[in-house]
């Protein structure tokens, strides 16, 4: 597919923004400046980028515990995200959710989720609502290889297929369920093979090739939007770091790690952009610098935001 | 006012709201043409059609989980879980997803959904189809729990539950389904969080809900013949609990008996007892009593099942023990 220069540069901008946000999270976490846990999307940037490029504001995504990339790609506000990581009152969730529970329903972001596999039924329900309301919108459920073993995967694919719901099941197979390699936790290599068991098409792509992701996800999103039902899209990738910050990932074979780092999606796209003469290195460096500046601004925003008032402990349990 | 059974009243509540609000839909196992395992949804499919009333696969997790997603984006689902005993298959979807979305999102999301589910013993359905487990749900901040005991309350609470912007567990008792009573026609709302004194009295307060409410009323009639005038209070909603009504009644009578079909340990009676001790200790002339099922699974043999379920006799005996 011949993508326009603008499209590829937009991919690049989004990916380096995610990269900068996550690298900043590494730094902040190591410095003890953000409480709790973060699960970083480093290495997987091409997937959220390539998928969300075909989504409109009215479309929905359900994210995972490793959700910063999805949030950014669906238009999430960097300041509000960063403030939420800091647990401050100006965060997306007033500091009450944290990294794993950021949501913005107005942007169609149904939320990151701390329960592996929980997003699939939620996205299935959103897709049902899109069909019910006949609003032409679709839902994308992001989930990992580990989550594809959960009952929620099976029930969601089955229901979405049987009811022909406008949804894409987007598997980010990074080869690990915490410390369990894929082959130790399931007996298939291509998770997309599971699709035929539910009567839907399945496709596997190189998750570190943003154009390949864009093409496969785009086709699945079109299919859903046309009313032809769900697709299972598997994007093969690798997470650069551990499951959470603080996990050294010692279970990974150093050779595998090196091989996958060599397939880092961002340098790959950079090389292509330069080769196609869509941008000179200087222009790409400028885009990176802009992203980094936006992240720095987000950190300042977060640090300036006050901690929640103690009375917030008791609010928002119920809607009035 | 119309004579309706409890089952018809639940159905009428759903029908009234589904006709009034096009965002309300009903999904569950066998709810459509079959009319539900207990006939509660009979006729709704014929009247409202497949877009509003739909059968699901046997998939409790996605039945409740998809209701969360649909509710987040503006619909008002009624999800039926065929037996409350099956809630184990969808507990994450209720307690980690539905219940917590609003709080975790800093108050910006809301999850207006109802999970309708039958509870209770007495039909020989045995251990996995006969339970009462409302305290699983009362223990979840973010969820409301209602348990109607009469047809009128069943309809009014159903309409209120659907209109509530929170996840509501609506637990209907199988034994009450054929019970007939007067039910207001049209839109009739029983507010959540409001108890009802089903029988006024001055000698003892009996708090009971669901099928046990009916047993408590029958026991109160017998007690009256023995000169004991019992006040029977039906909380109707367990969470949010009408503490004021409870404390007012105990202040009047000085004696409290709580009756529930849940097993004894960690049943909701313990919560009510703790509240009355904390906030109404001076009203009490005697320790609080509970009549509950024992801490066992529900047996199959009718003679054993009968021994499991709290009886009128046990209620009467417990009250007599106060005097």
Contacts between the chains, C-beta under 8 A, distances in Angstrom:
chain1	res1	chain2	res2	distance
A	60	B	69	8.0
A	60	B	73	6.6
A	62	B	69	7.3
A	91	B	106	7.4
A	92	B	105	7.7
A	92	B	106	7.0
A	93	B	104	6.1
A	93	B	105	5.2
A	93	B	106	3.7
A	93	B	108	7.4
A	94	B	106	3.4
A	94	B	107	7.0
A	95	B	106	7.4
A	96	B	103	6.1
A	96	B	104	6.4
A	96	B	105	7.9
A	96	B	106	5.0
A	97	B	104	4.1
A	97	B	105	6.0
A	97	B	106	6.4
A	101	B	100	8.0
A	101	B	104	3.8
A	101	B	105	6.9
A	103	B	101	7.5
A	103	B	104	7.6
A	103	B	105	4.7
A	103	B	108	7.3
A	103	B	109	6.0
A	104	B	108	7.7
A	105	B	72	6.2
A	105	B	73	7.0
A	105	B	105	7.8
A	105	B	108	6.7
A	105	B	109	5.6
A	110	B	69	6.5
A	110	B	72	5.9
A	110	B	73	7.7
A	111	B	101	7.0
A	111	B	104	7.5
A	111	B	105	6.8
A	111	B	109	7.6
A	113	B	97	7.7
A	114	B	96	7.6
A	115	B	92	5.8
A	115	B	96	5.4
A	115	B	97	7.3
A	118	B	65	7.1
A	118	B	92	6.5
A	118	B	93	7.5
A	118	B	96	6.9
A	118	B	97	5.8
A	120	B	62	7.9
A	120	B	65	7.6
A	121	B	61	6.0
A	121	B	62	4.4
A	121	B	64	7.5
A	121	B	65	2.4
A	121	B	66	5.2
A	121	B	68	7.2
A	121	B	69	6.7
A	121	B	93	6.3
A	121	B	97	8.0
A	122	B	65	5.8
A	122	B	66	7.4
A	122	B	68	5.4
A	122	B	69	3.9
A	122	B	72	7.1
A	122	B	97	6.6
A	123	B	69	6.1
A	124	B	62	6.0
A	124	B	65	7.1
A	124	B	66	4.7
A	124	B	69	6.3
A	125	B	65	6.6
A	125	B	66	3.3
A	125	B	67	6.1
A	125	B	68	6.0
A	125	B	69	2.5
A	125	B	70	4.0
A	125	B	71	7.5
A	125	B	72	7.6
A	125	B	73	7.8
A	125	B	77	7.7
A	126	B	69	4.2
A	126	B	70	6.8
A	126	B	72	6.8
A	126	B	73	5.0
A	127	B	69	7.7
A	128	B	66	5.8
A	128	B	69	7.3
A	128	B	70	5.5
A	128	B	75	8.0
A	129	B	69	7.1
A	129	B	70	4.5
A	129	B	73	4.7
A	129	B	74	6.6
A	129	B	75	4.9
A	130	B	73	7.8
A	132	B	25	6.9
A	132	B	51	7.2
A	132	B	70	7.5
A	132	B	75	6.4
A	133	B	74	7.5
A	133	B	75	7.8
A	139	B	69	7.7
A	151	B	61	5.7
A	152	B	61	5.4
A	152	B	62	6.9
A	152	B	65	6.6
A	155	B	57	7.5
A	155	B	59	4.0
A	155	B	61	5.1
A	155	B	62	3.9
A	155	B	65	7.9
A	156	B	62	5.3
A	156	B	65	7.5
A	156	B	66	7.8
A	158	B	57	5.9
A	158	B	59	6.6
A	158	B	62	7.8
A	159	B	56	6.8
A	159	B	57	6.1
A	159	B	59	5.9
A	159	B	62	5.0
A	159	B	66	6.8
A	162	B	57	6.5
A	163	B	54	7.9
A	315	B	107	6.6
A	316	B	102	5.6
A	316	B	103	4.9
A	316	B	105	8.0
A	316	B	106	6.3
A	316	B	107	3.6
A	317	B	102	7.3
A	317	B	103	5.6
A	317	B	141	5.1
A	317	B	142	5.5
A	318	B	102	7.3
A	318	B	142	6.7
A	318	B	144	7.4
A	318	B	166	5.1
A	319	B	102	6.0
A	319	B	110	4.3
A	319	B	111	8.0
A	319	B	112	7.5
A	319	B	165	3.8
A	319	B	166	5.4
A	320	B	165	7.3
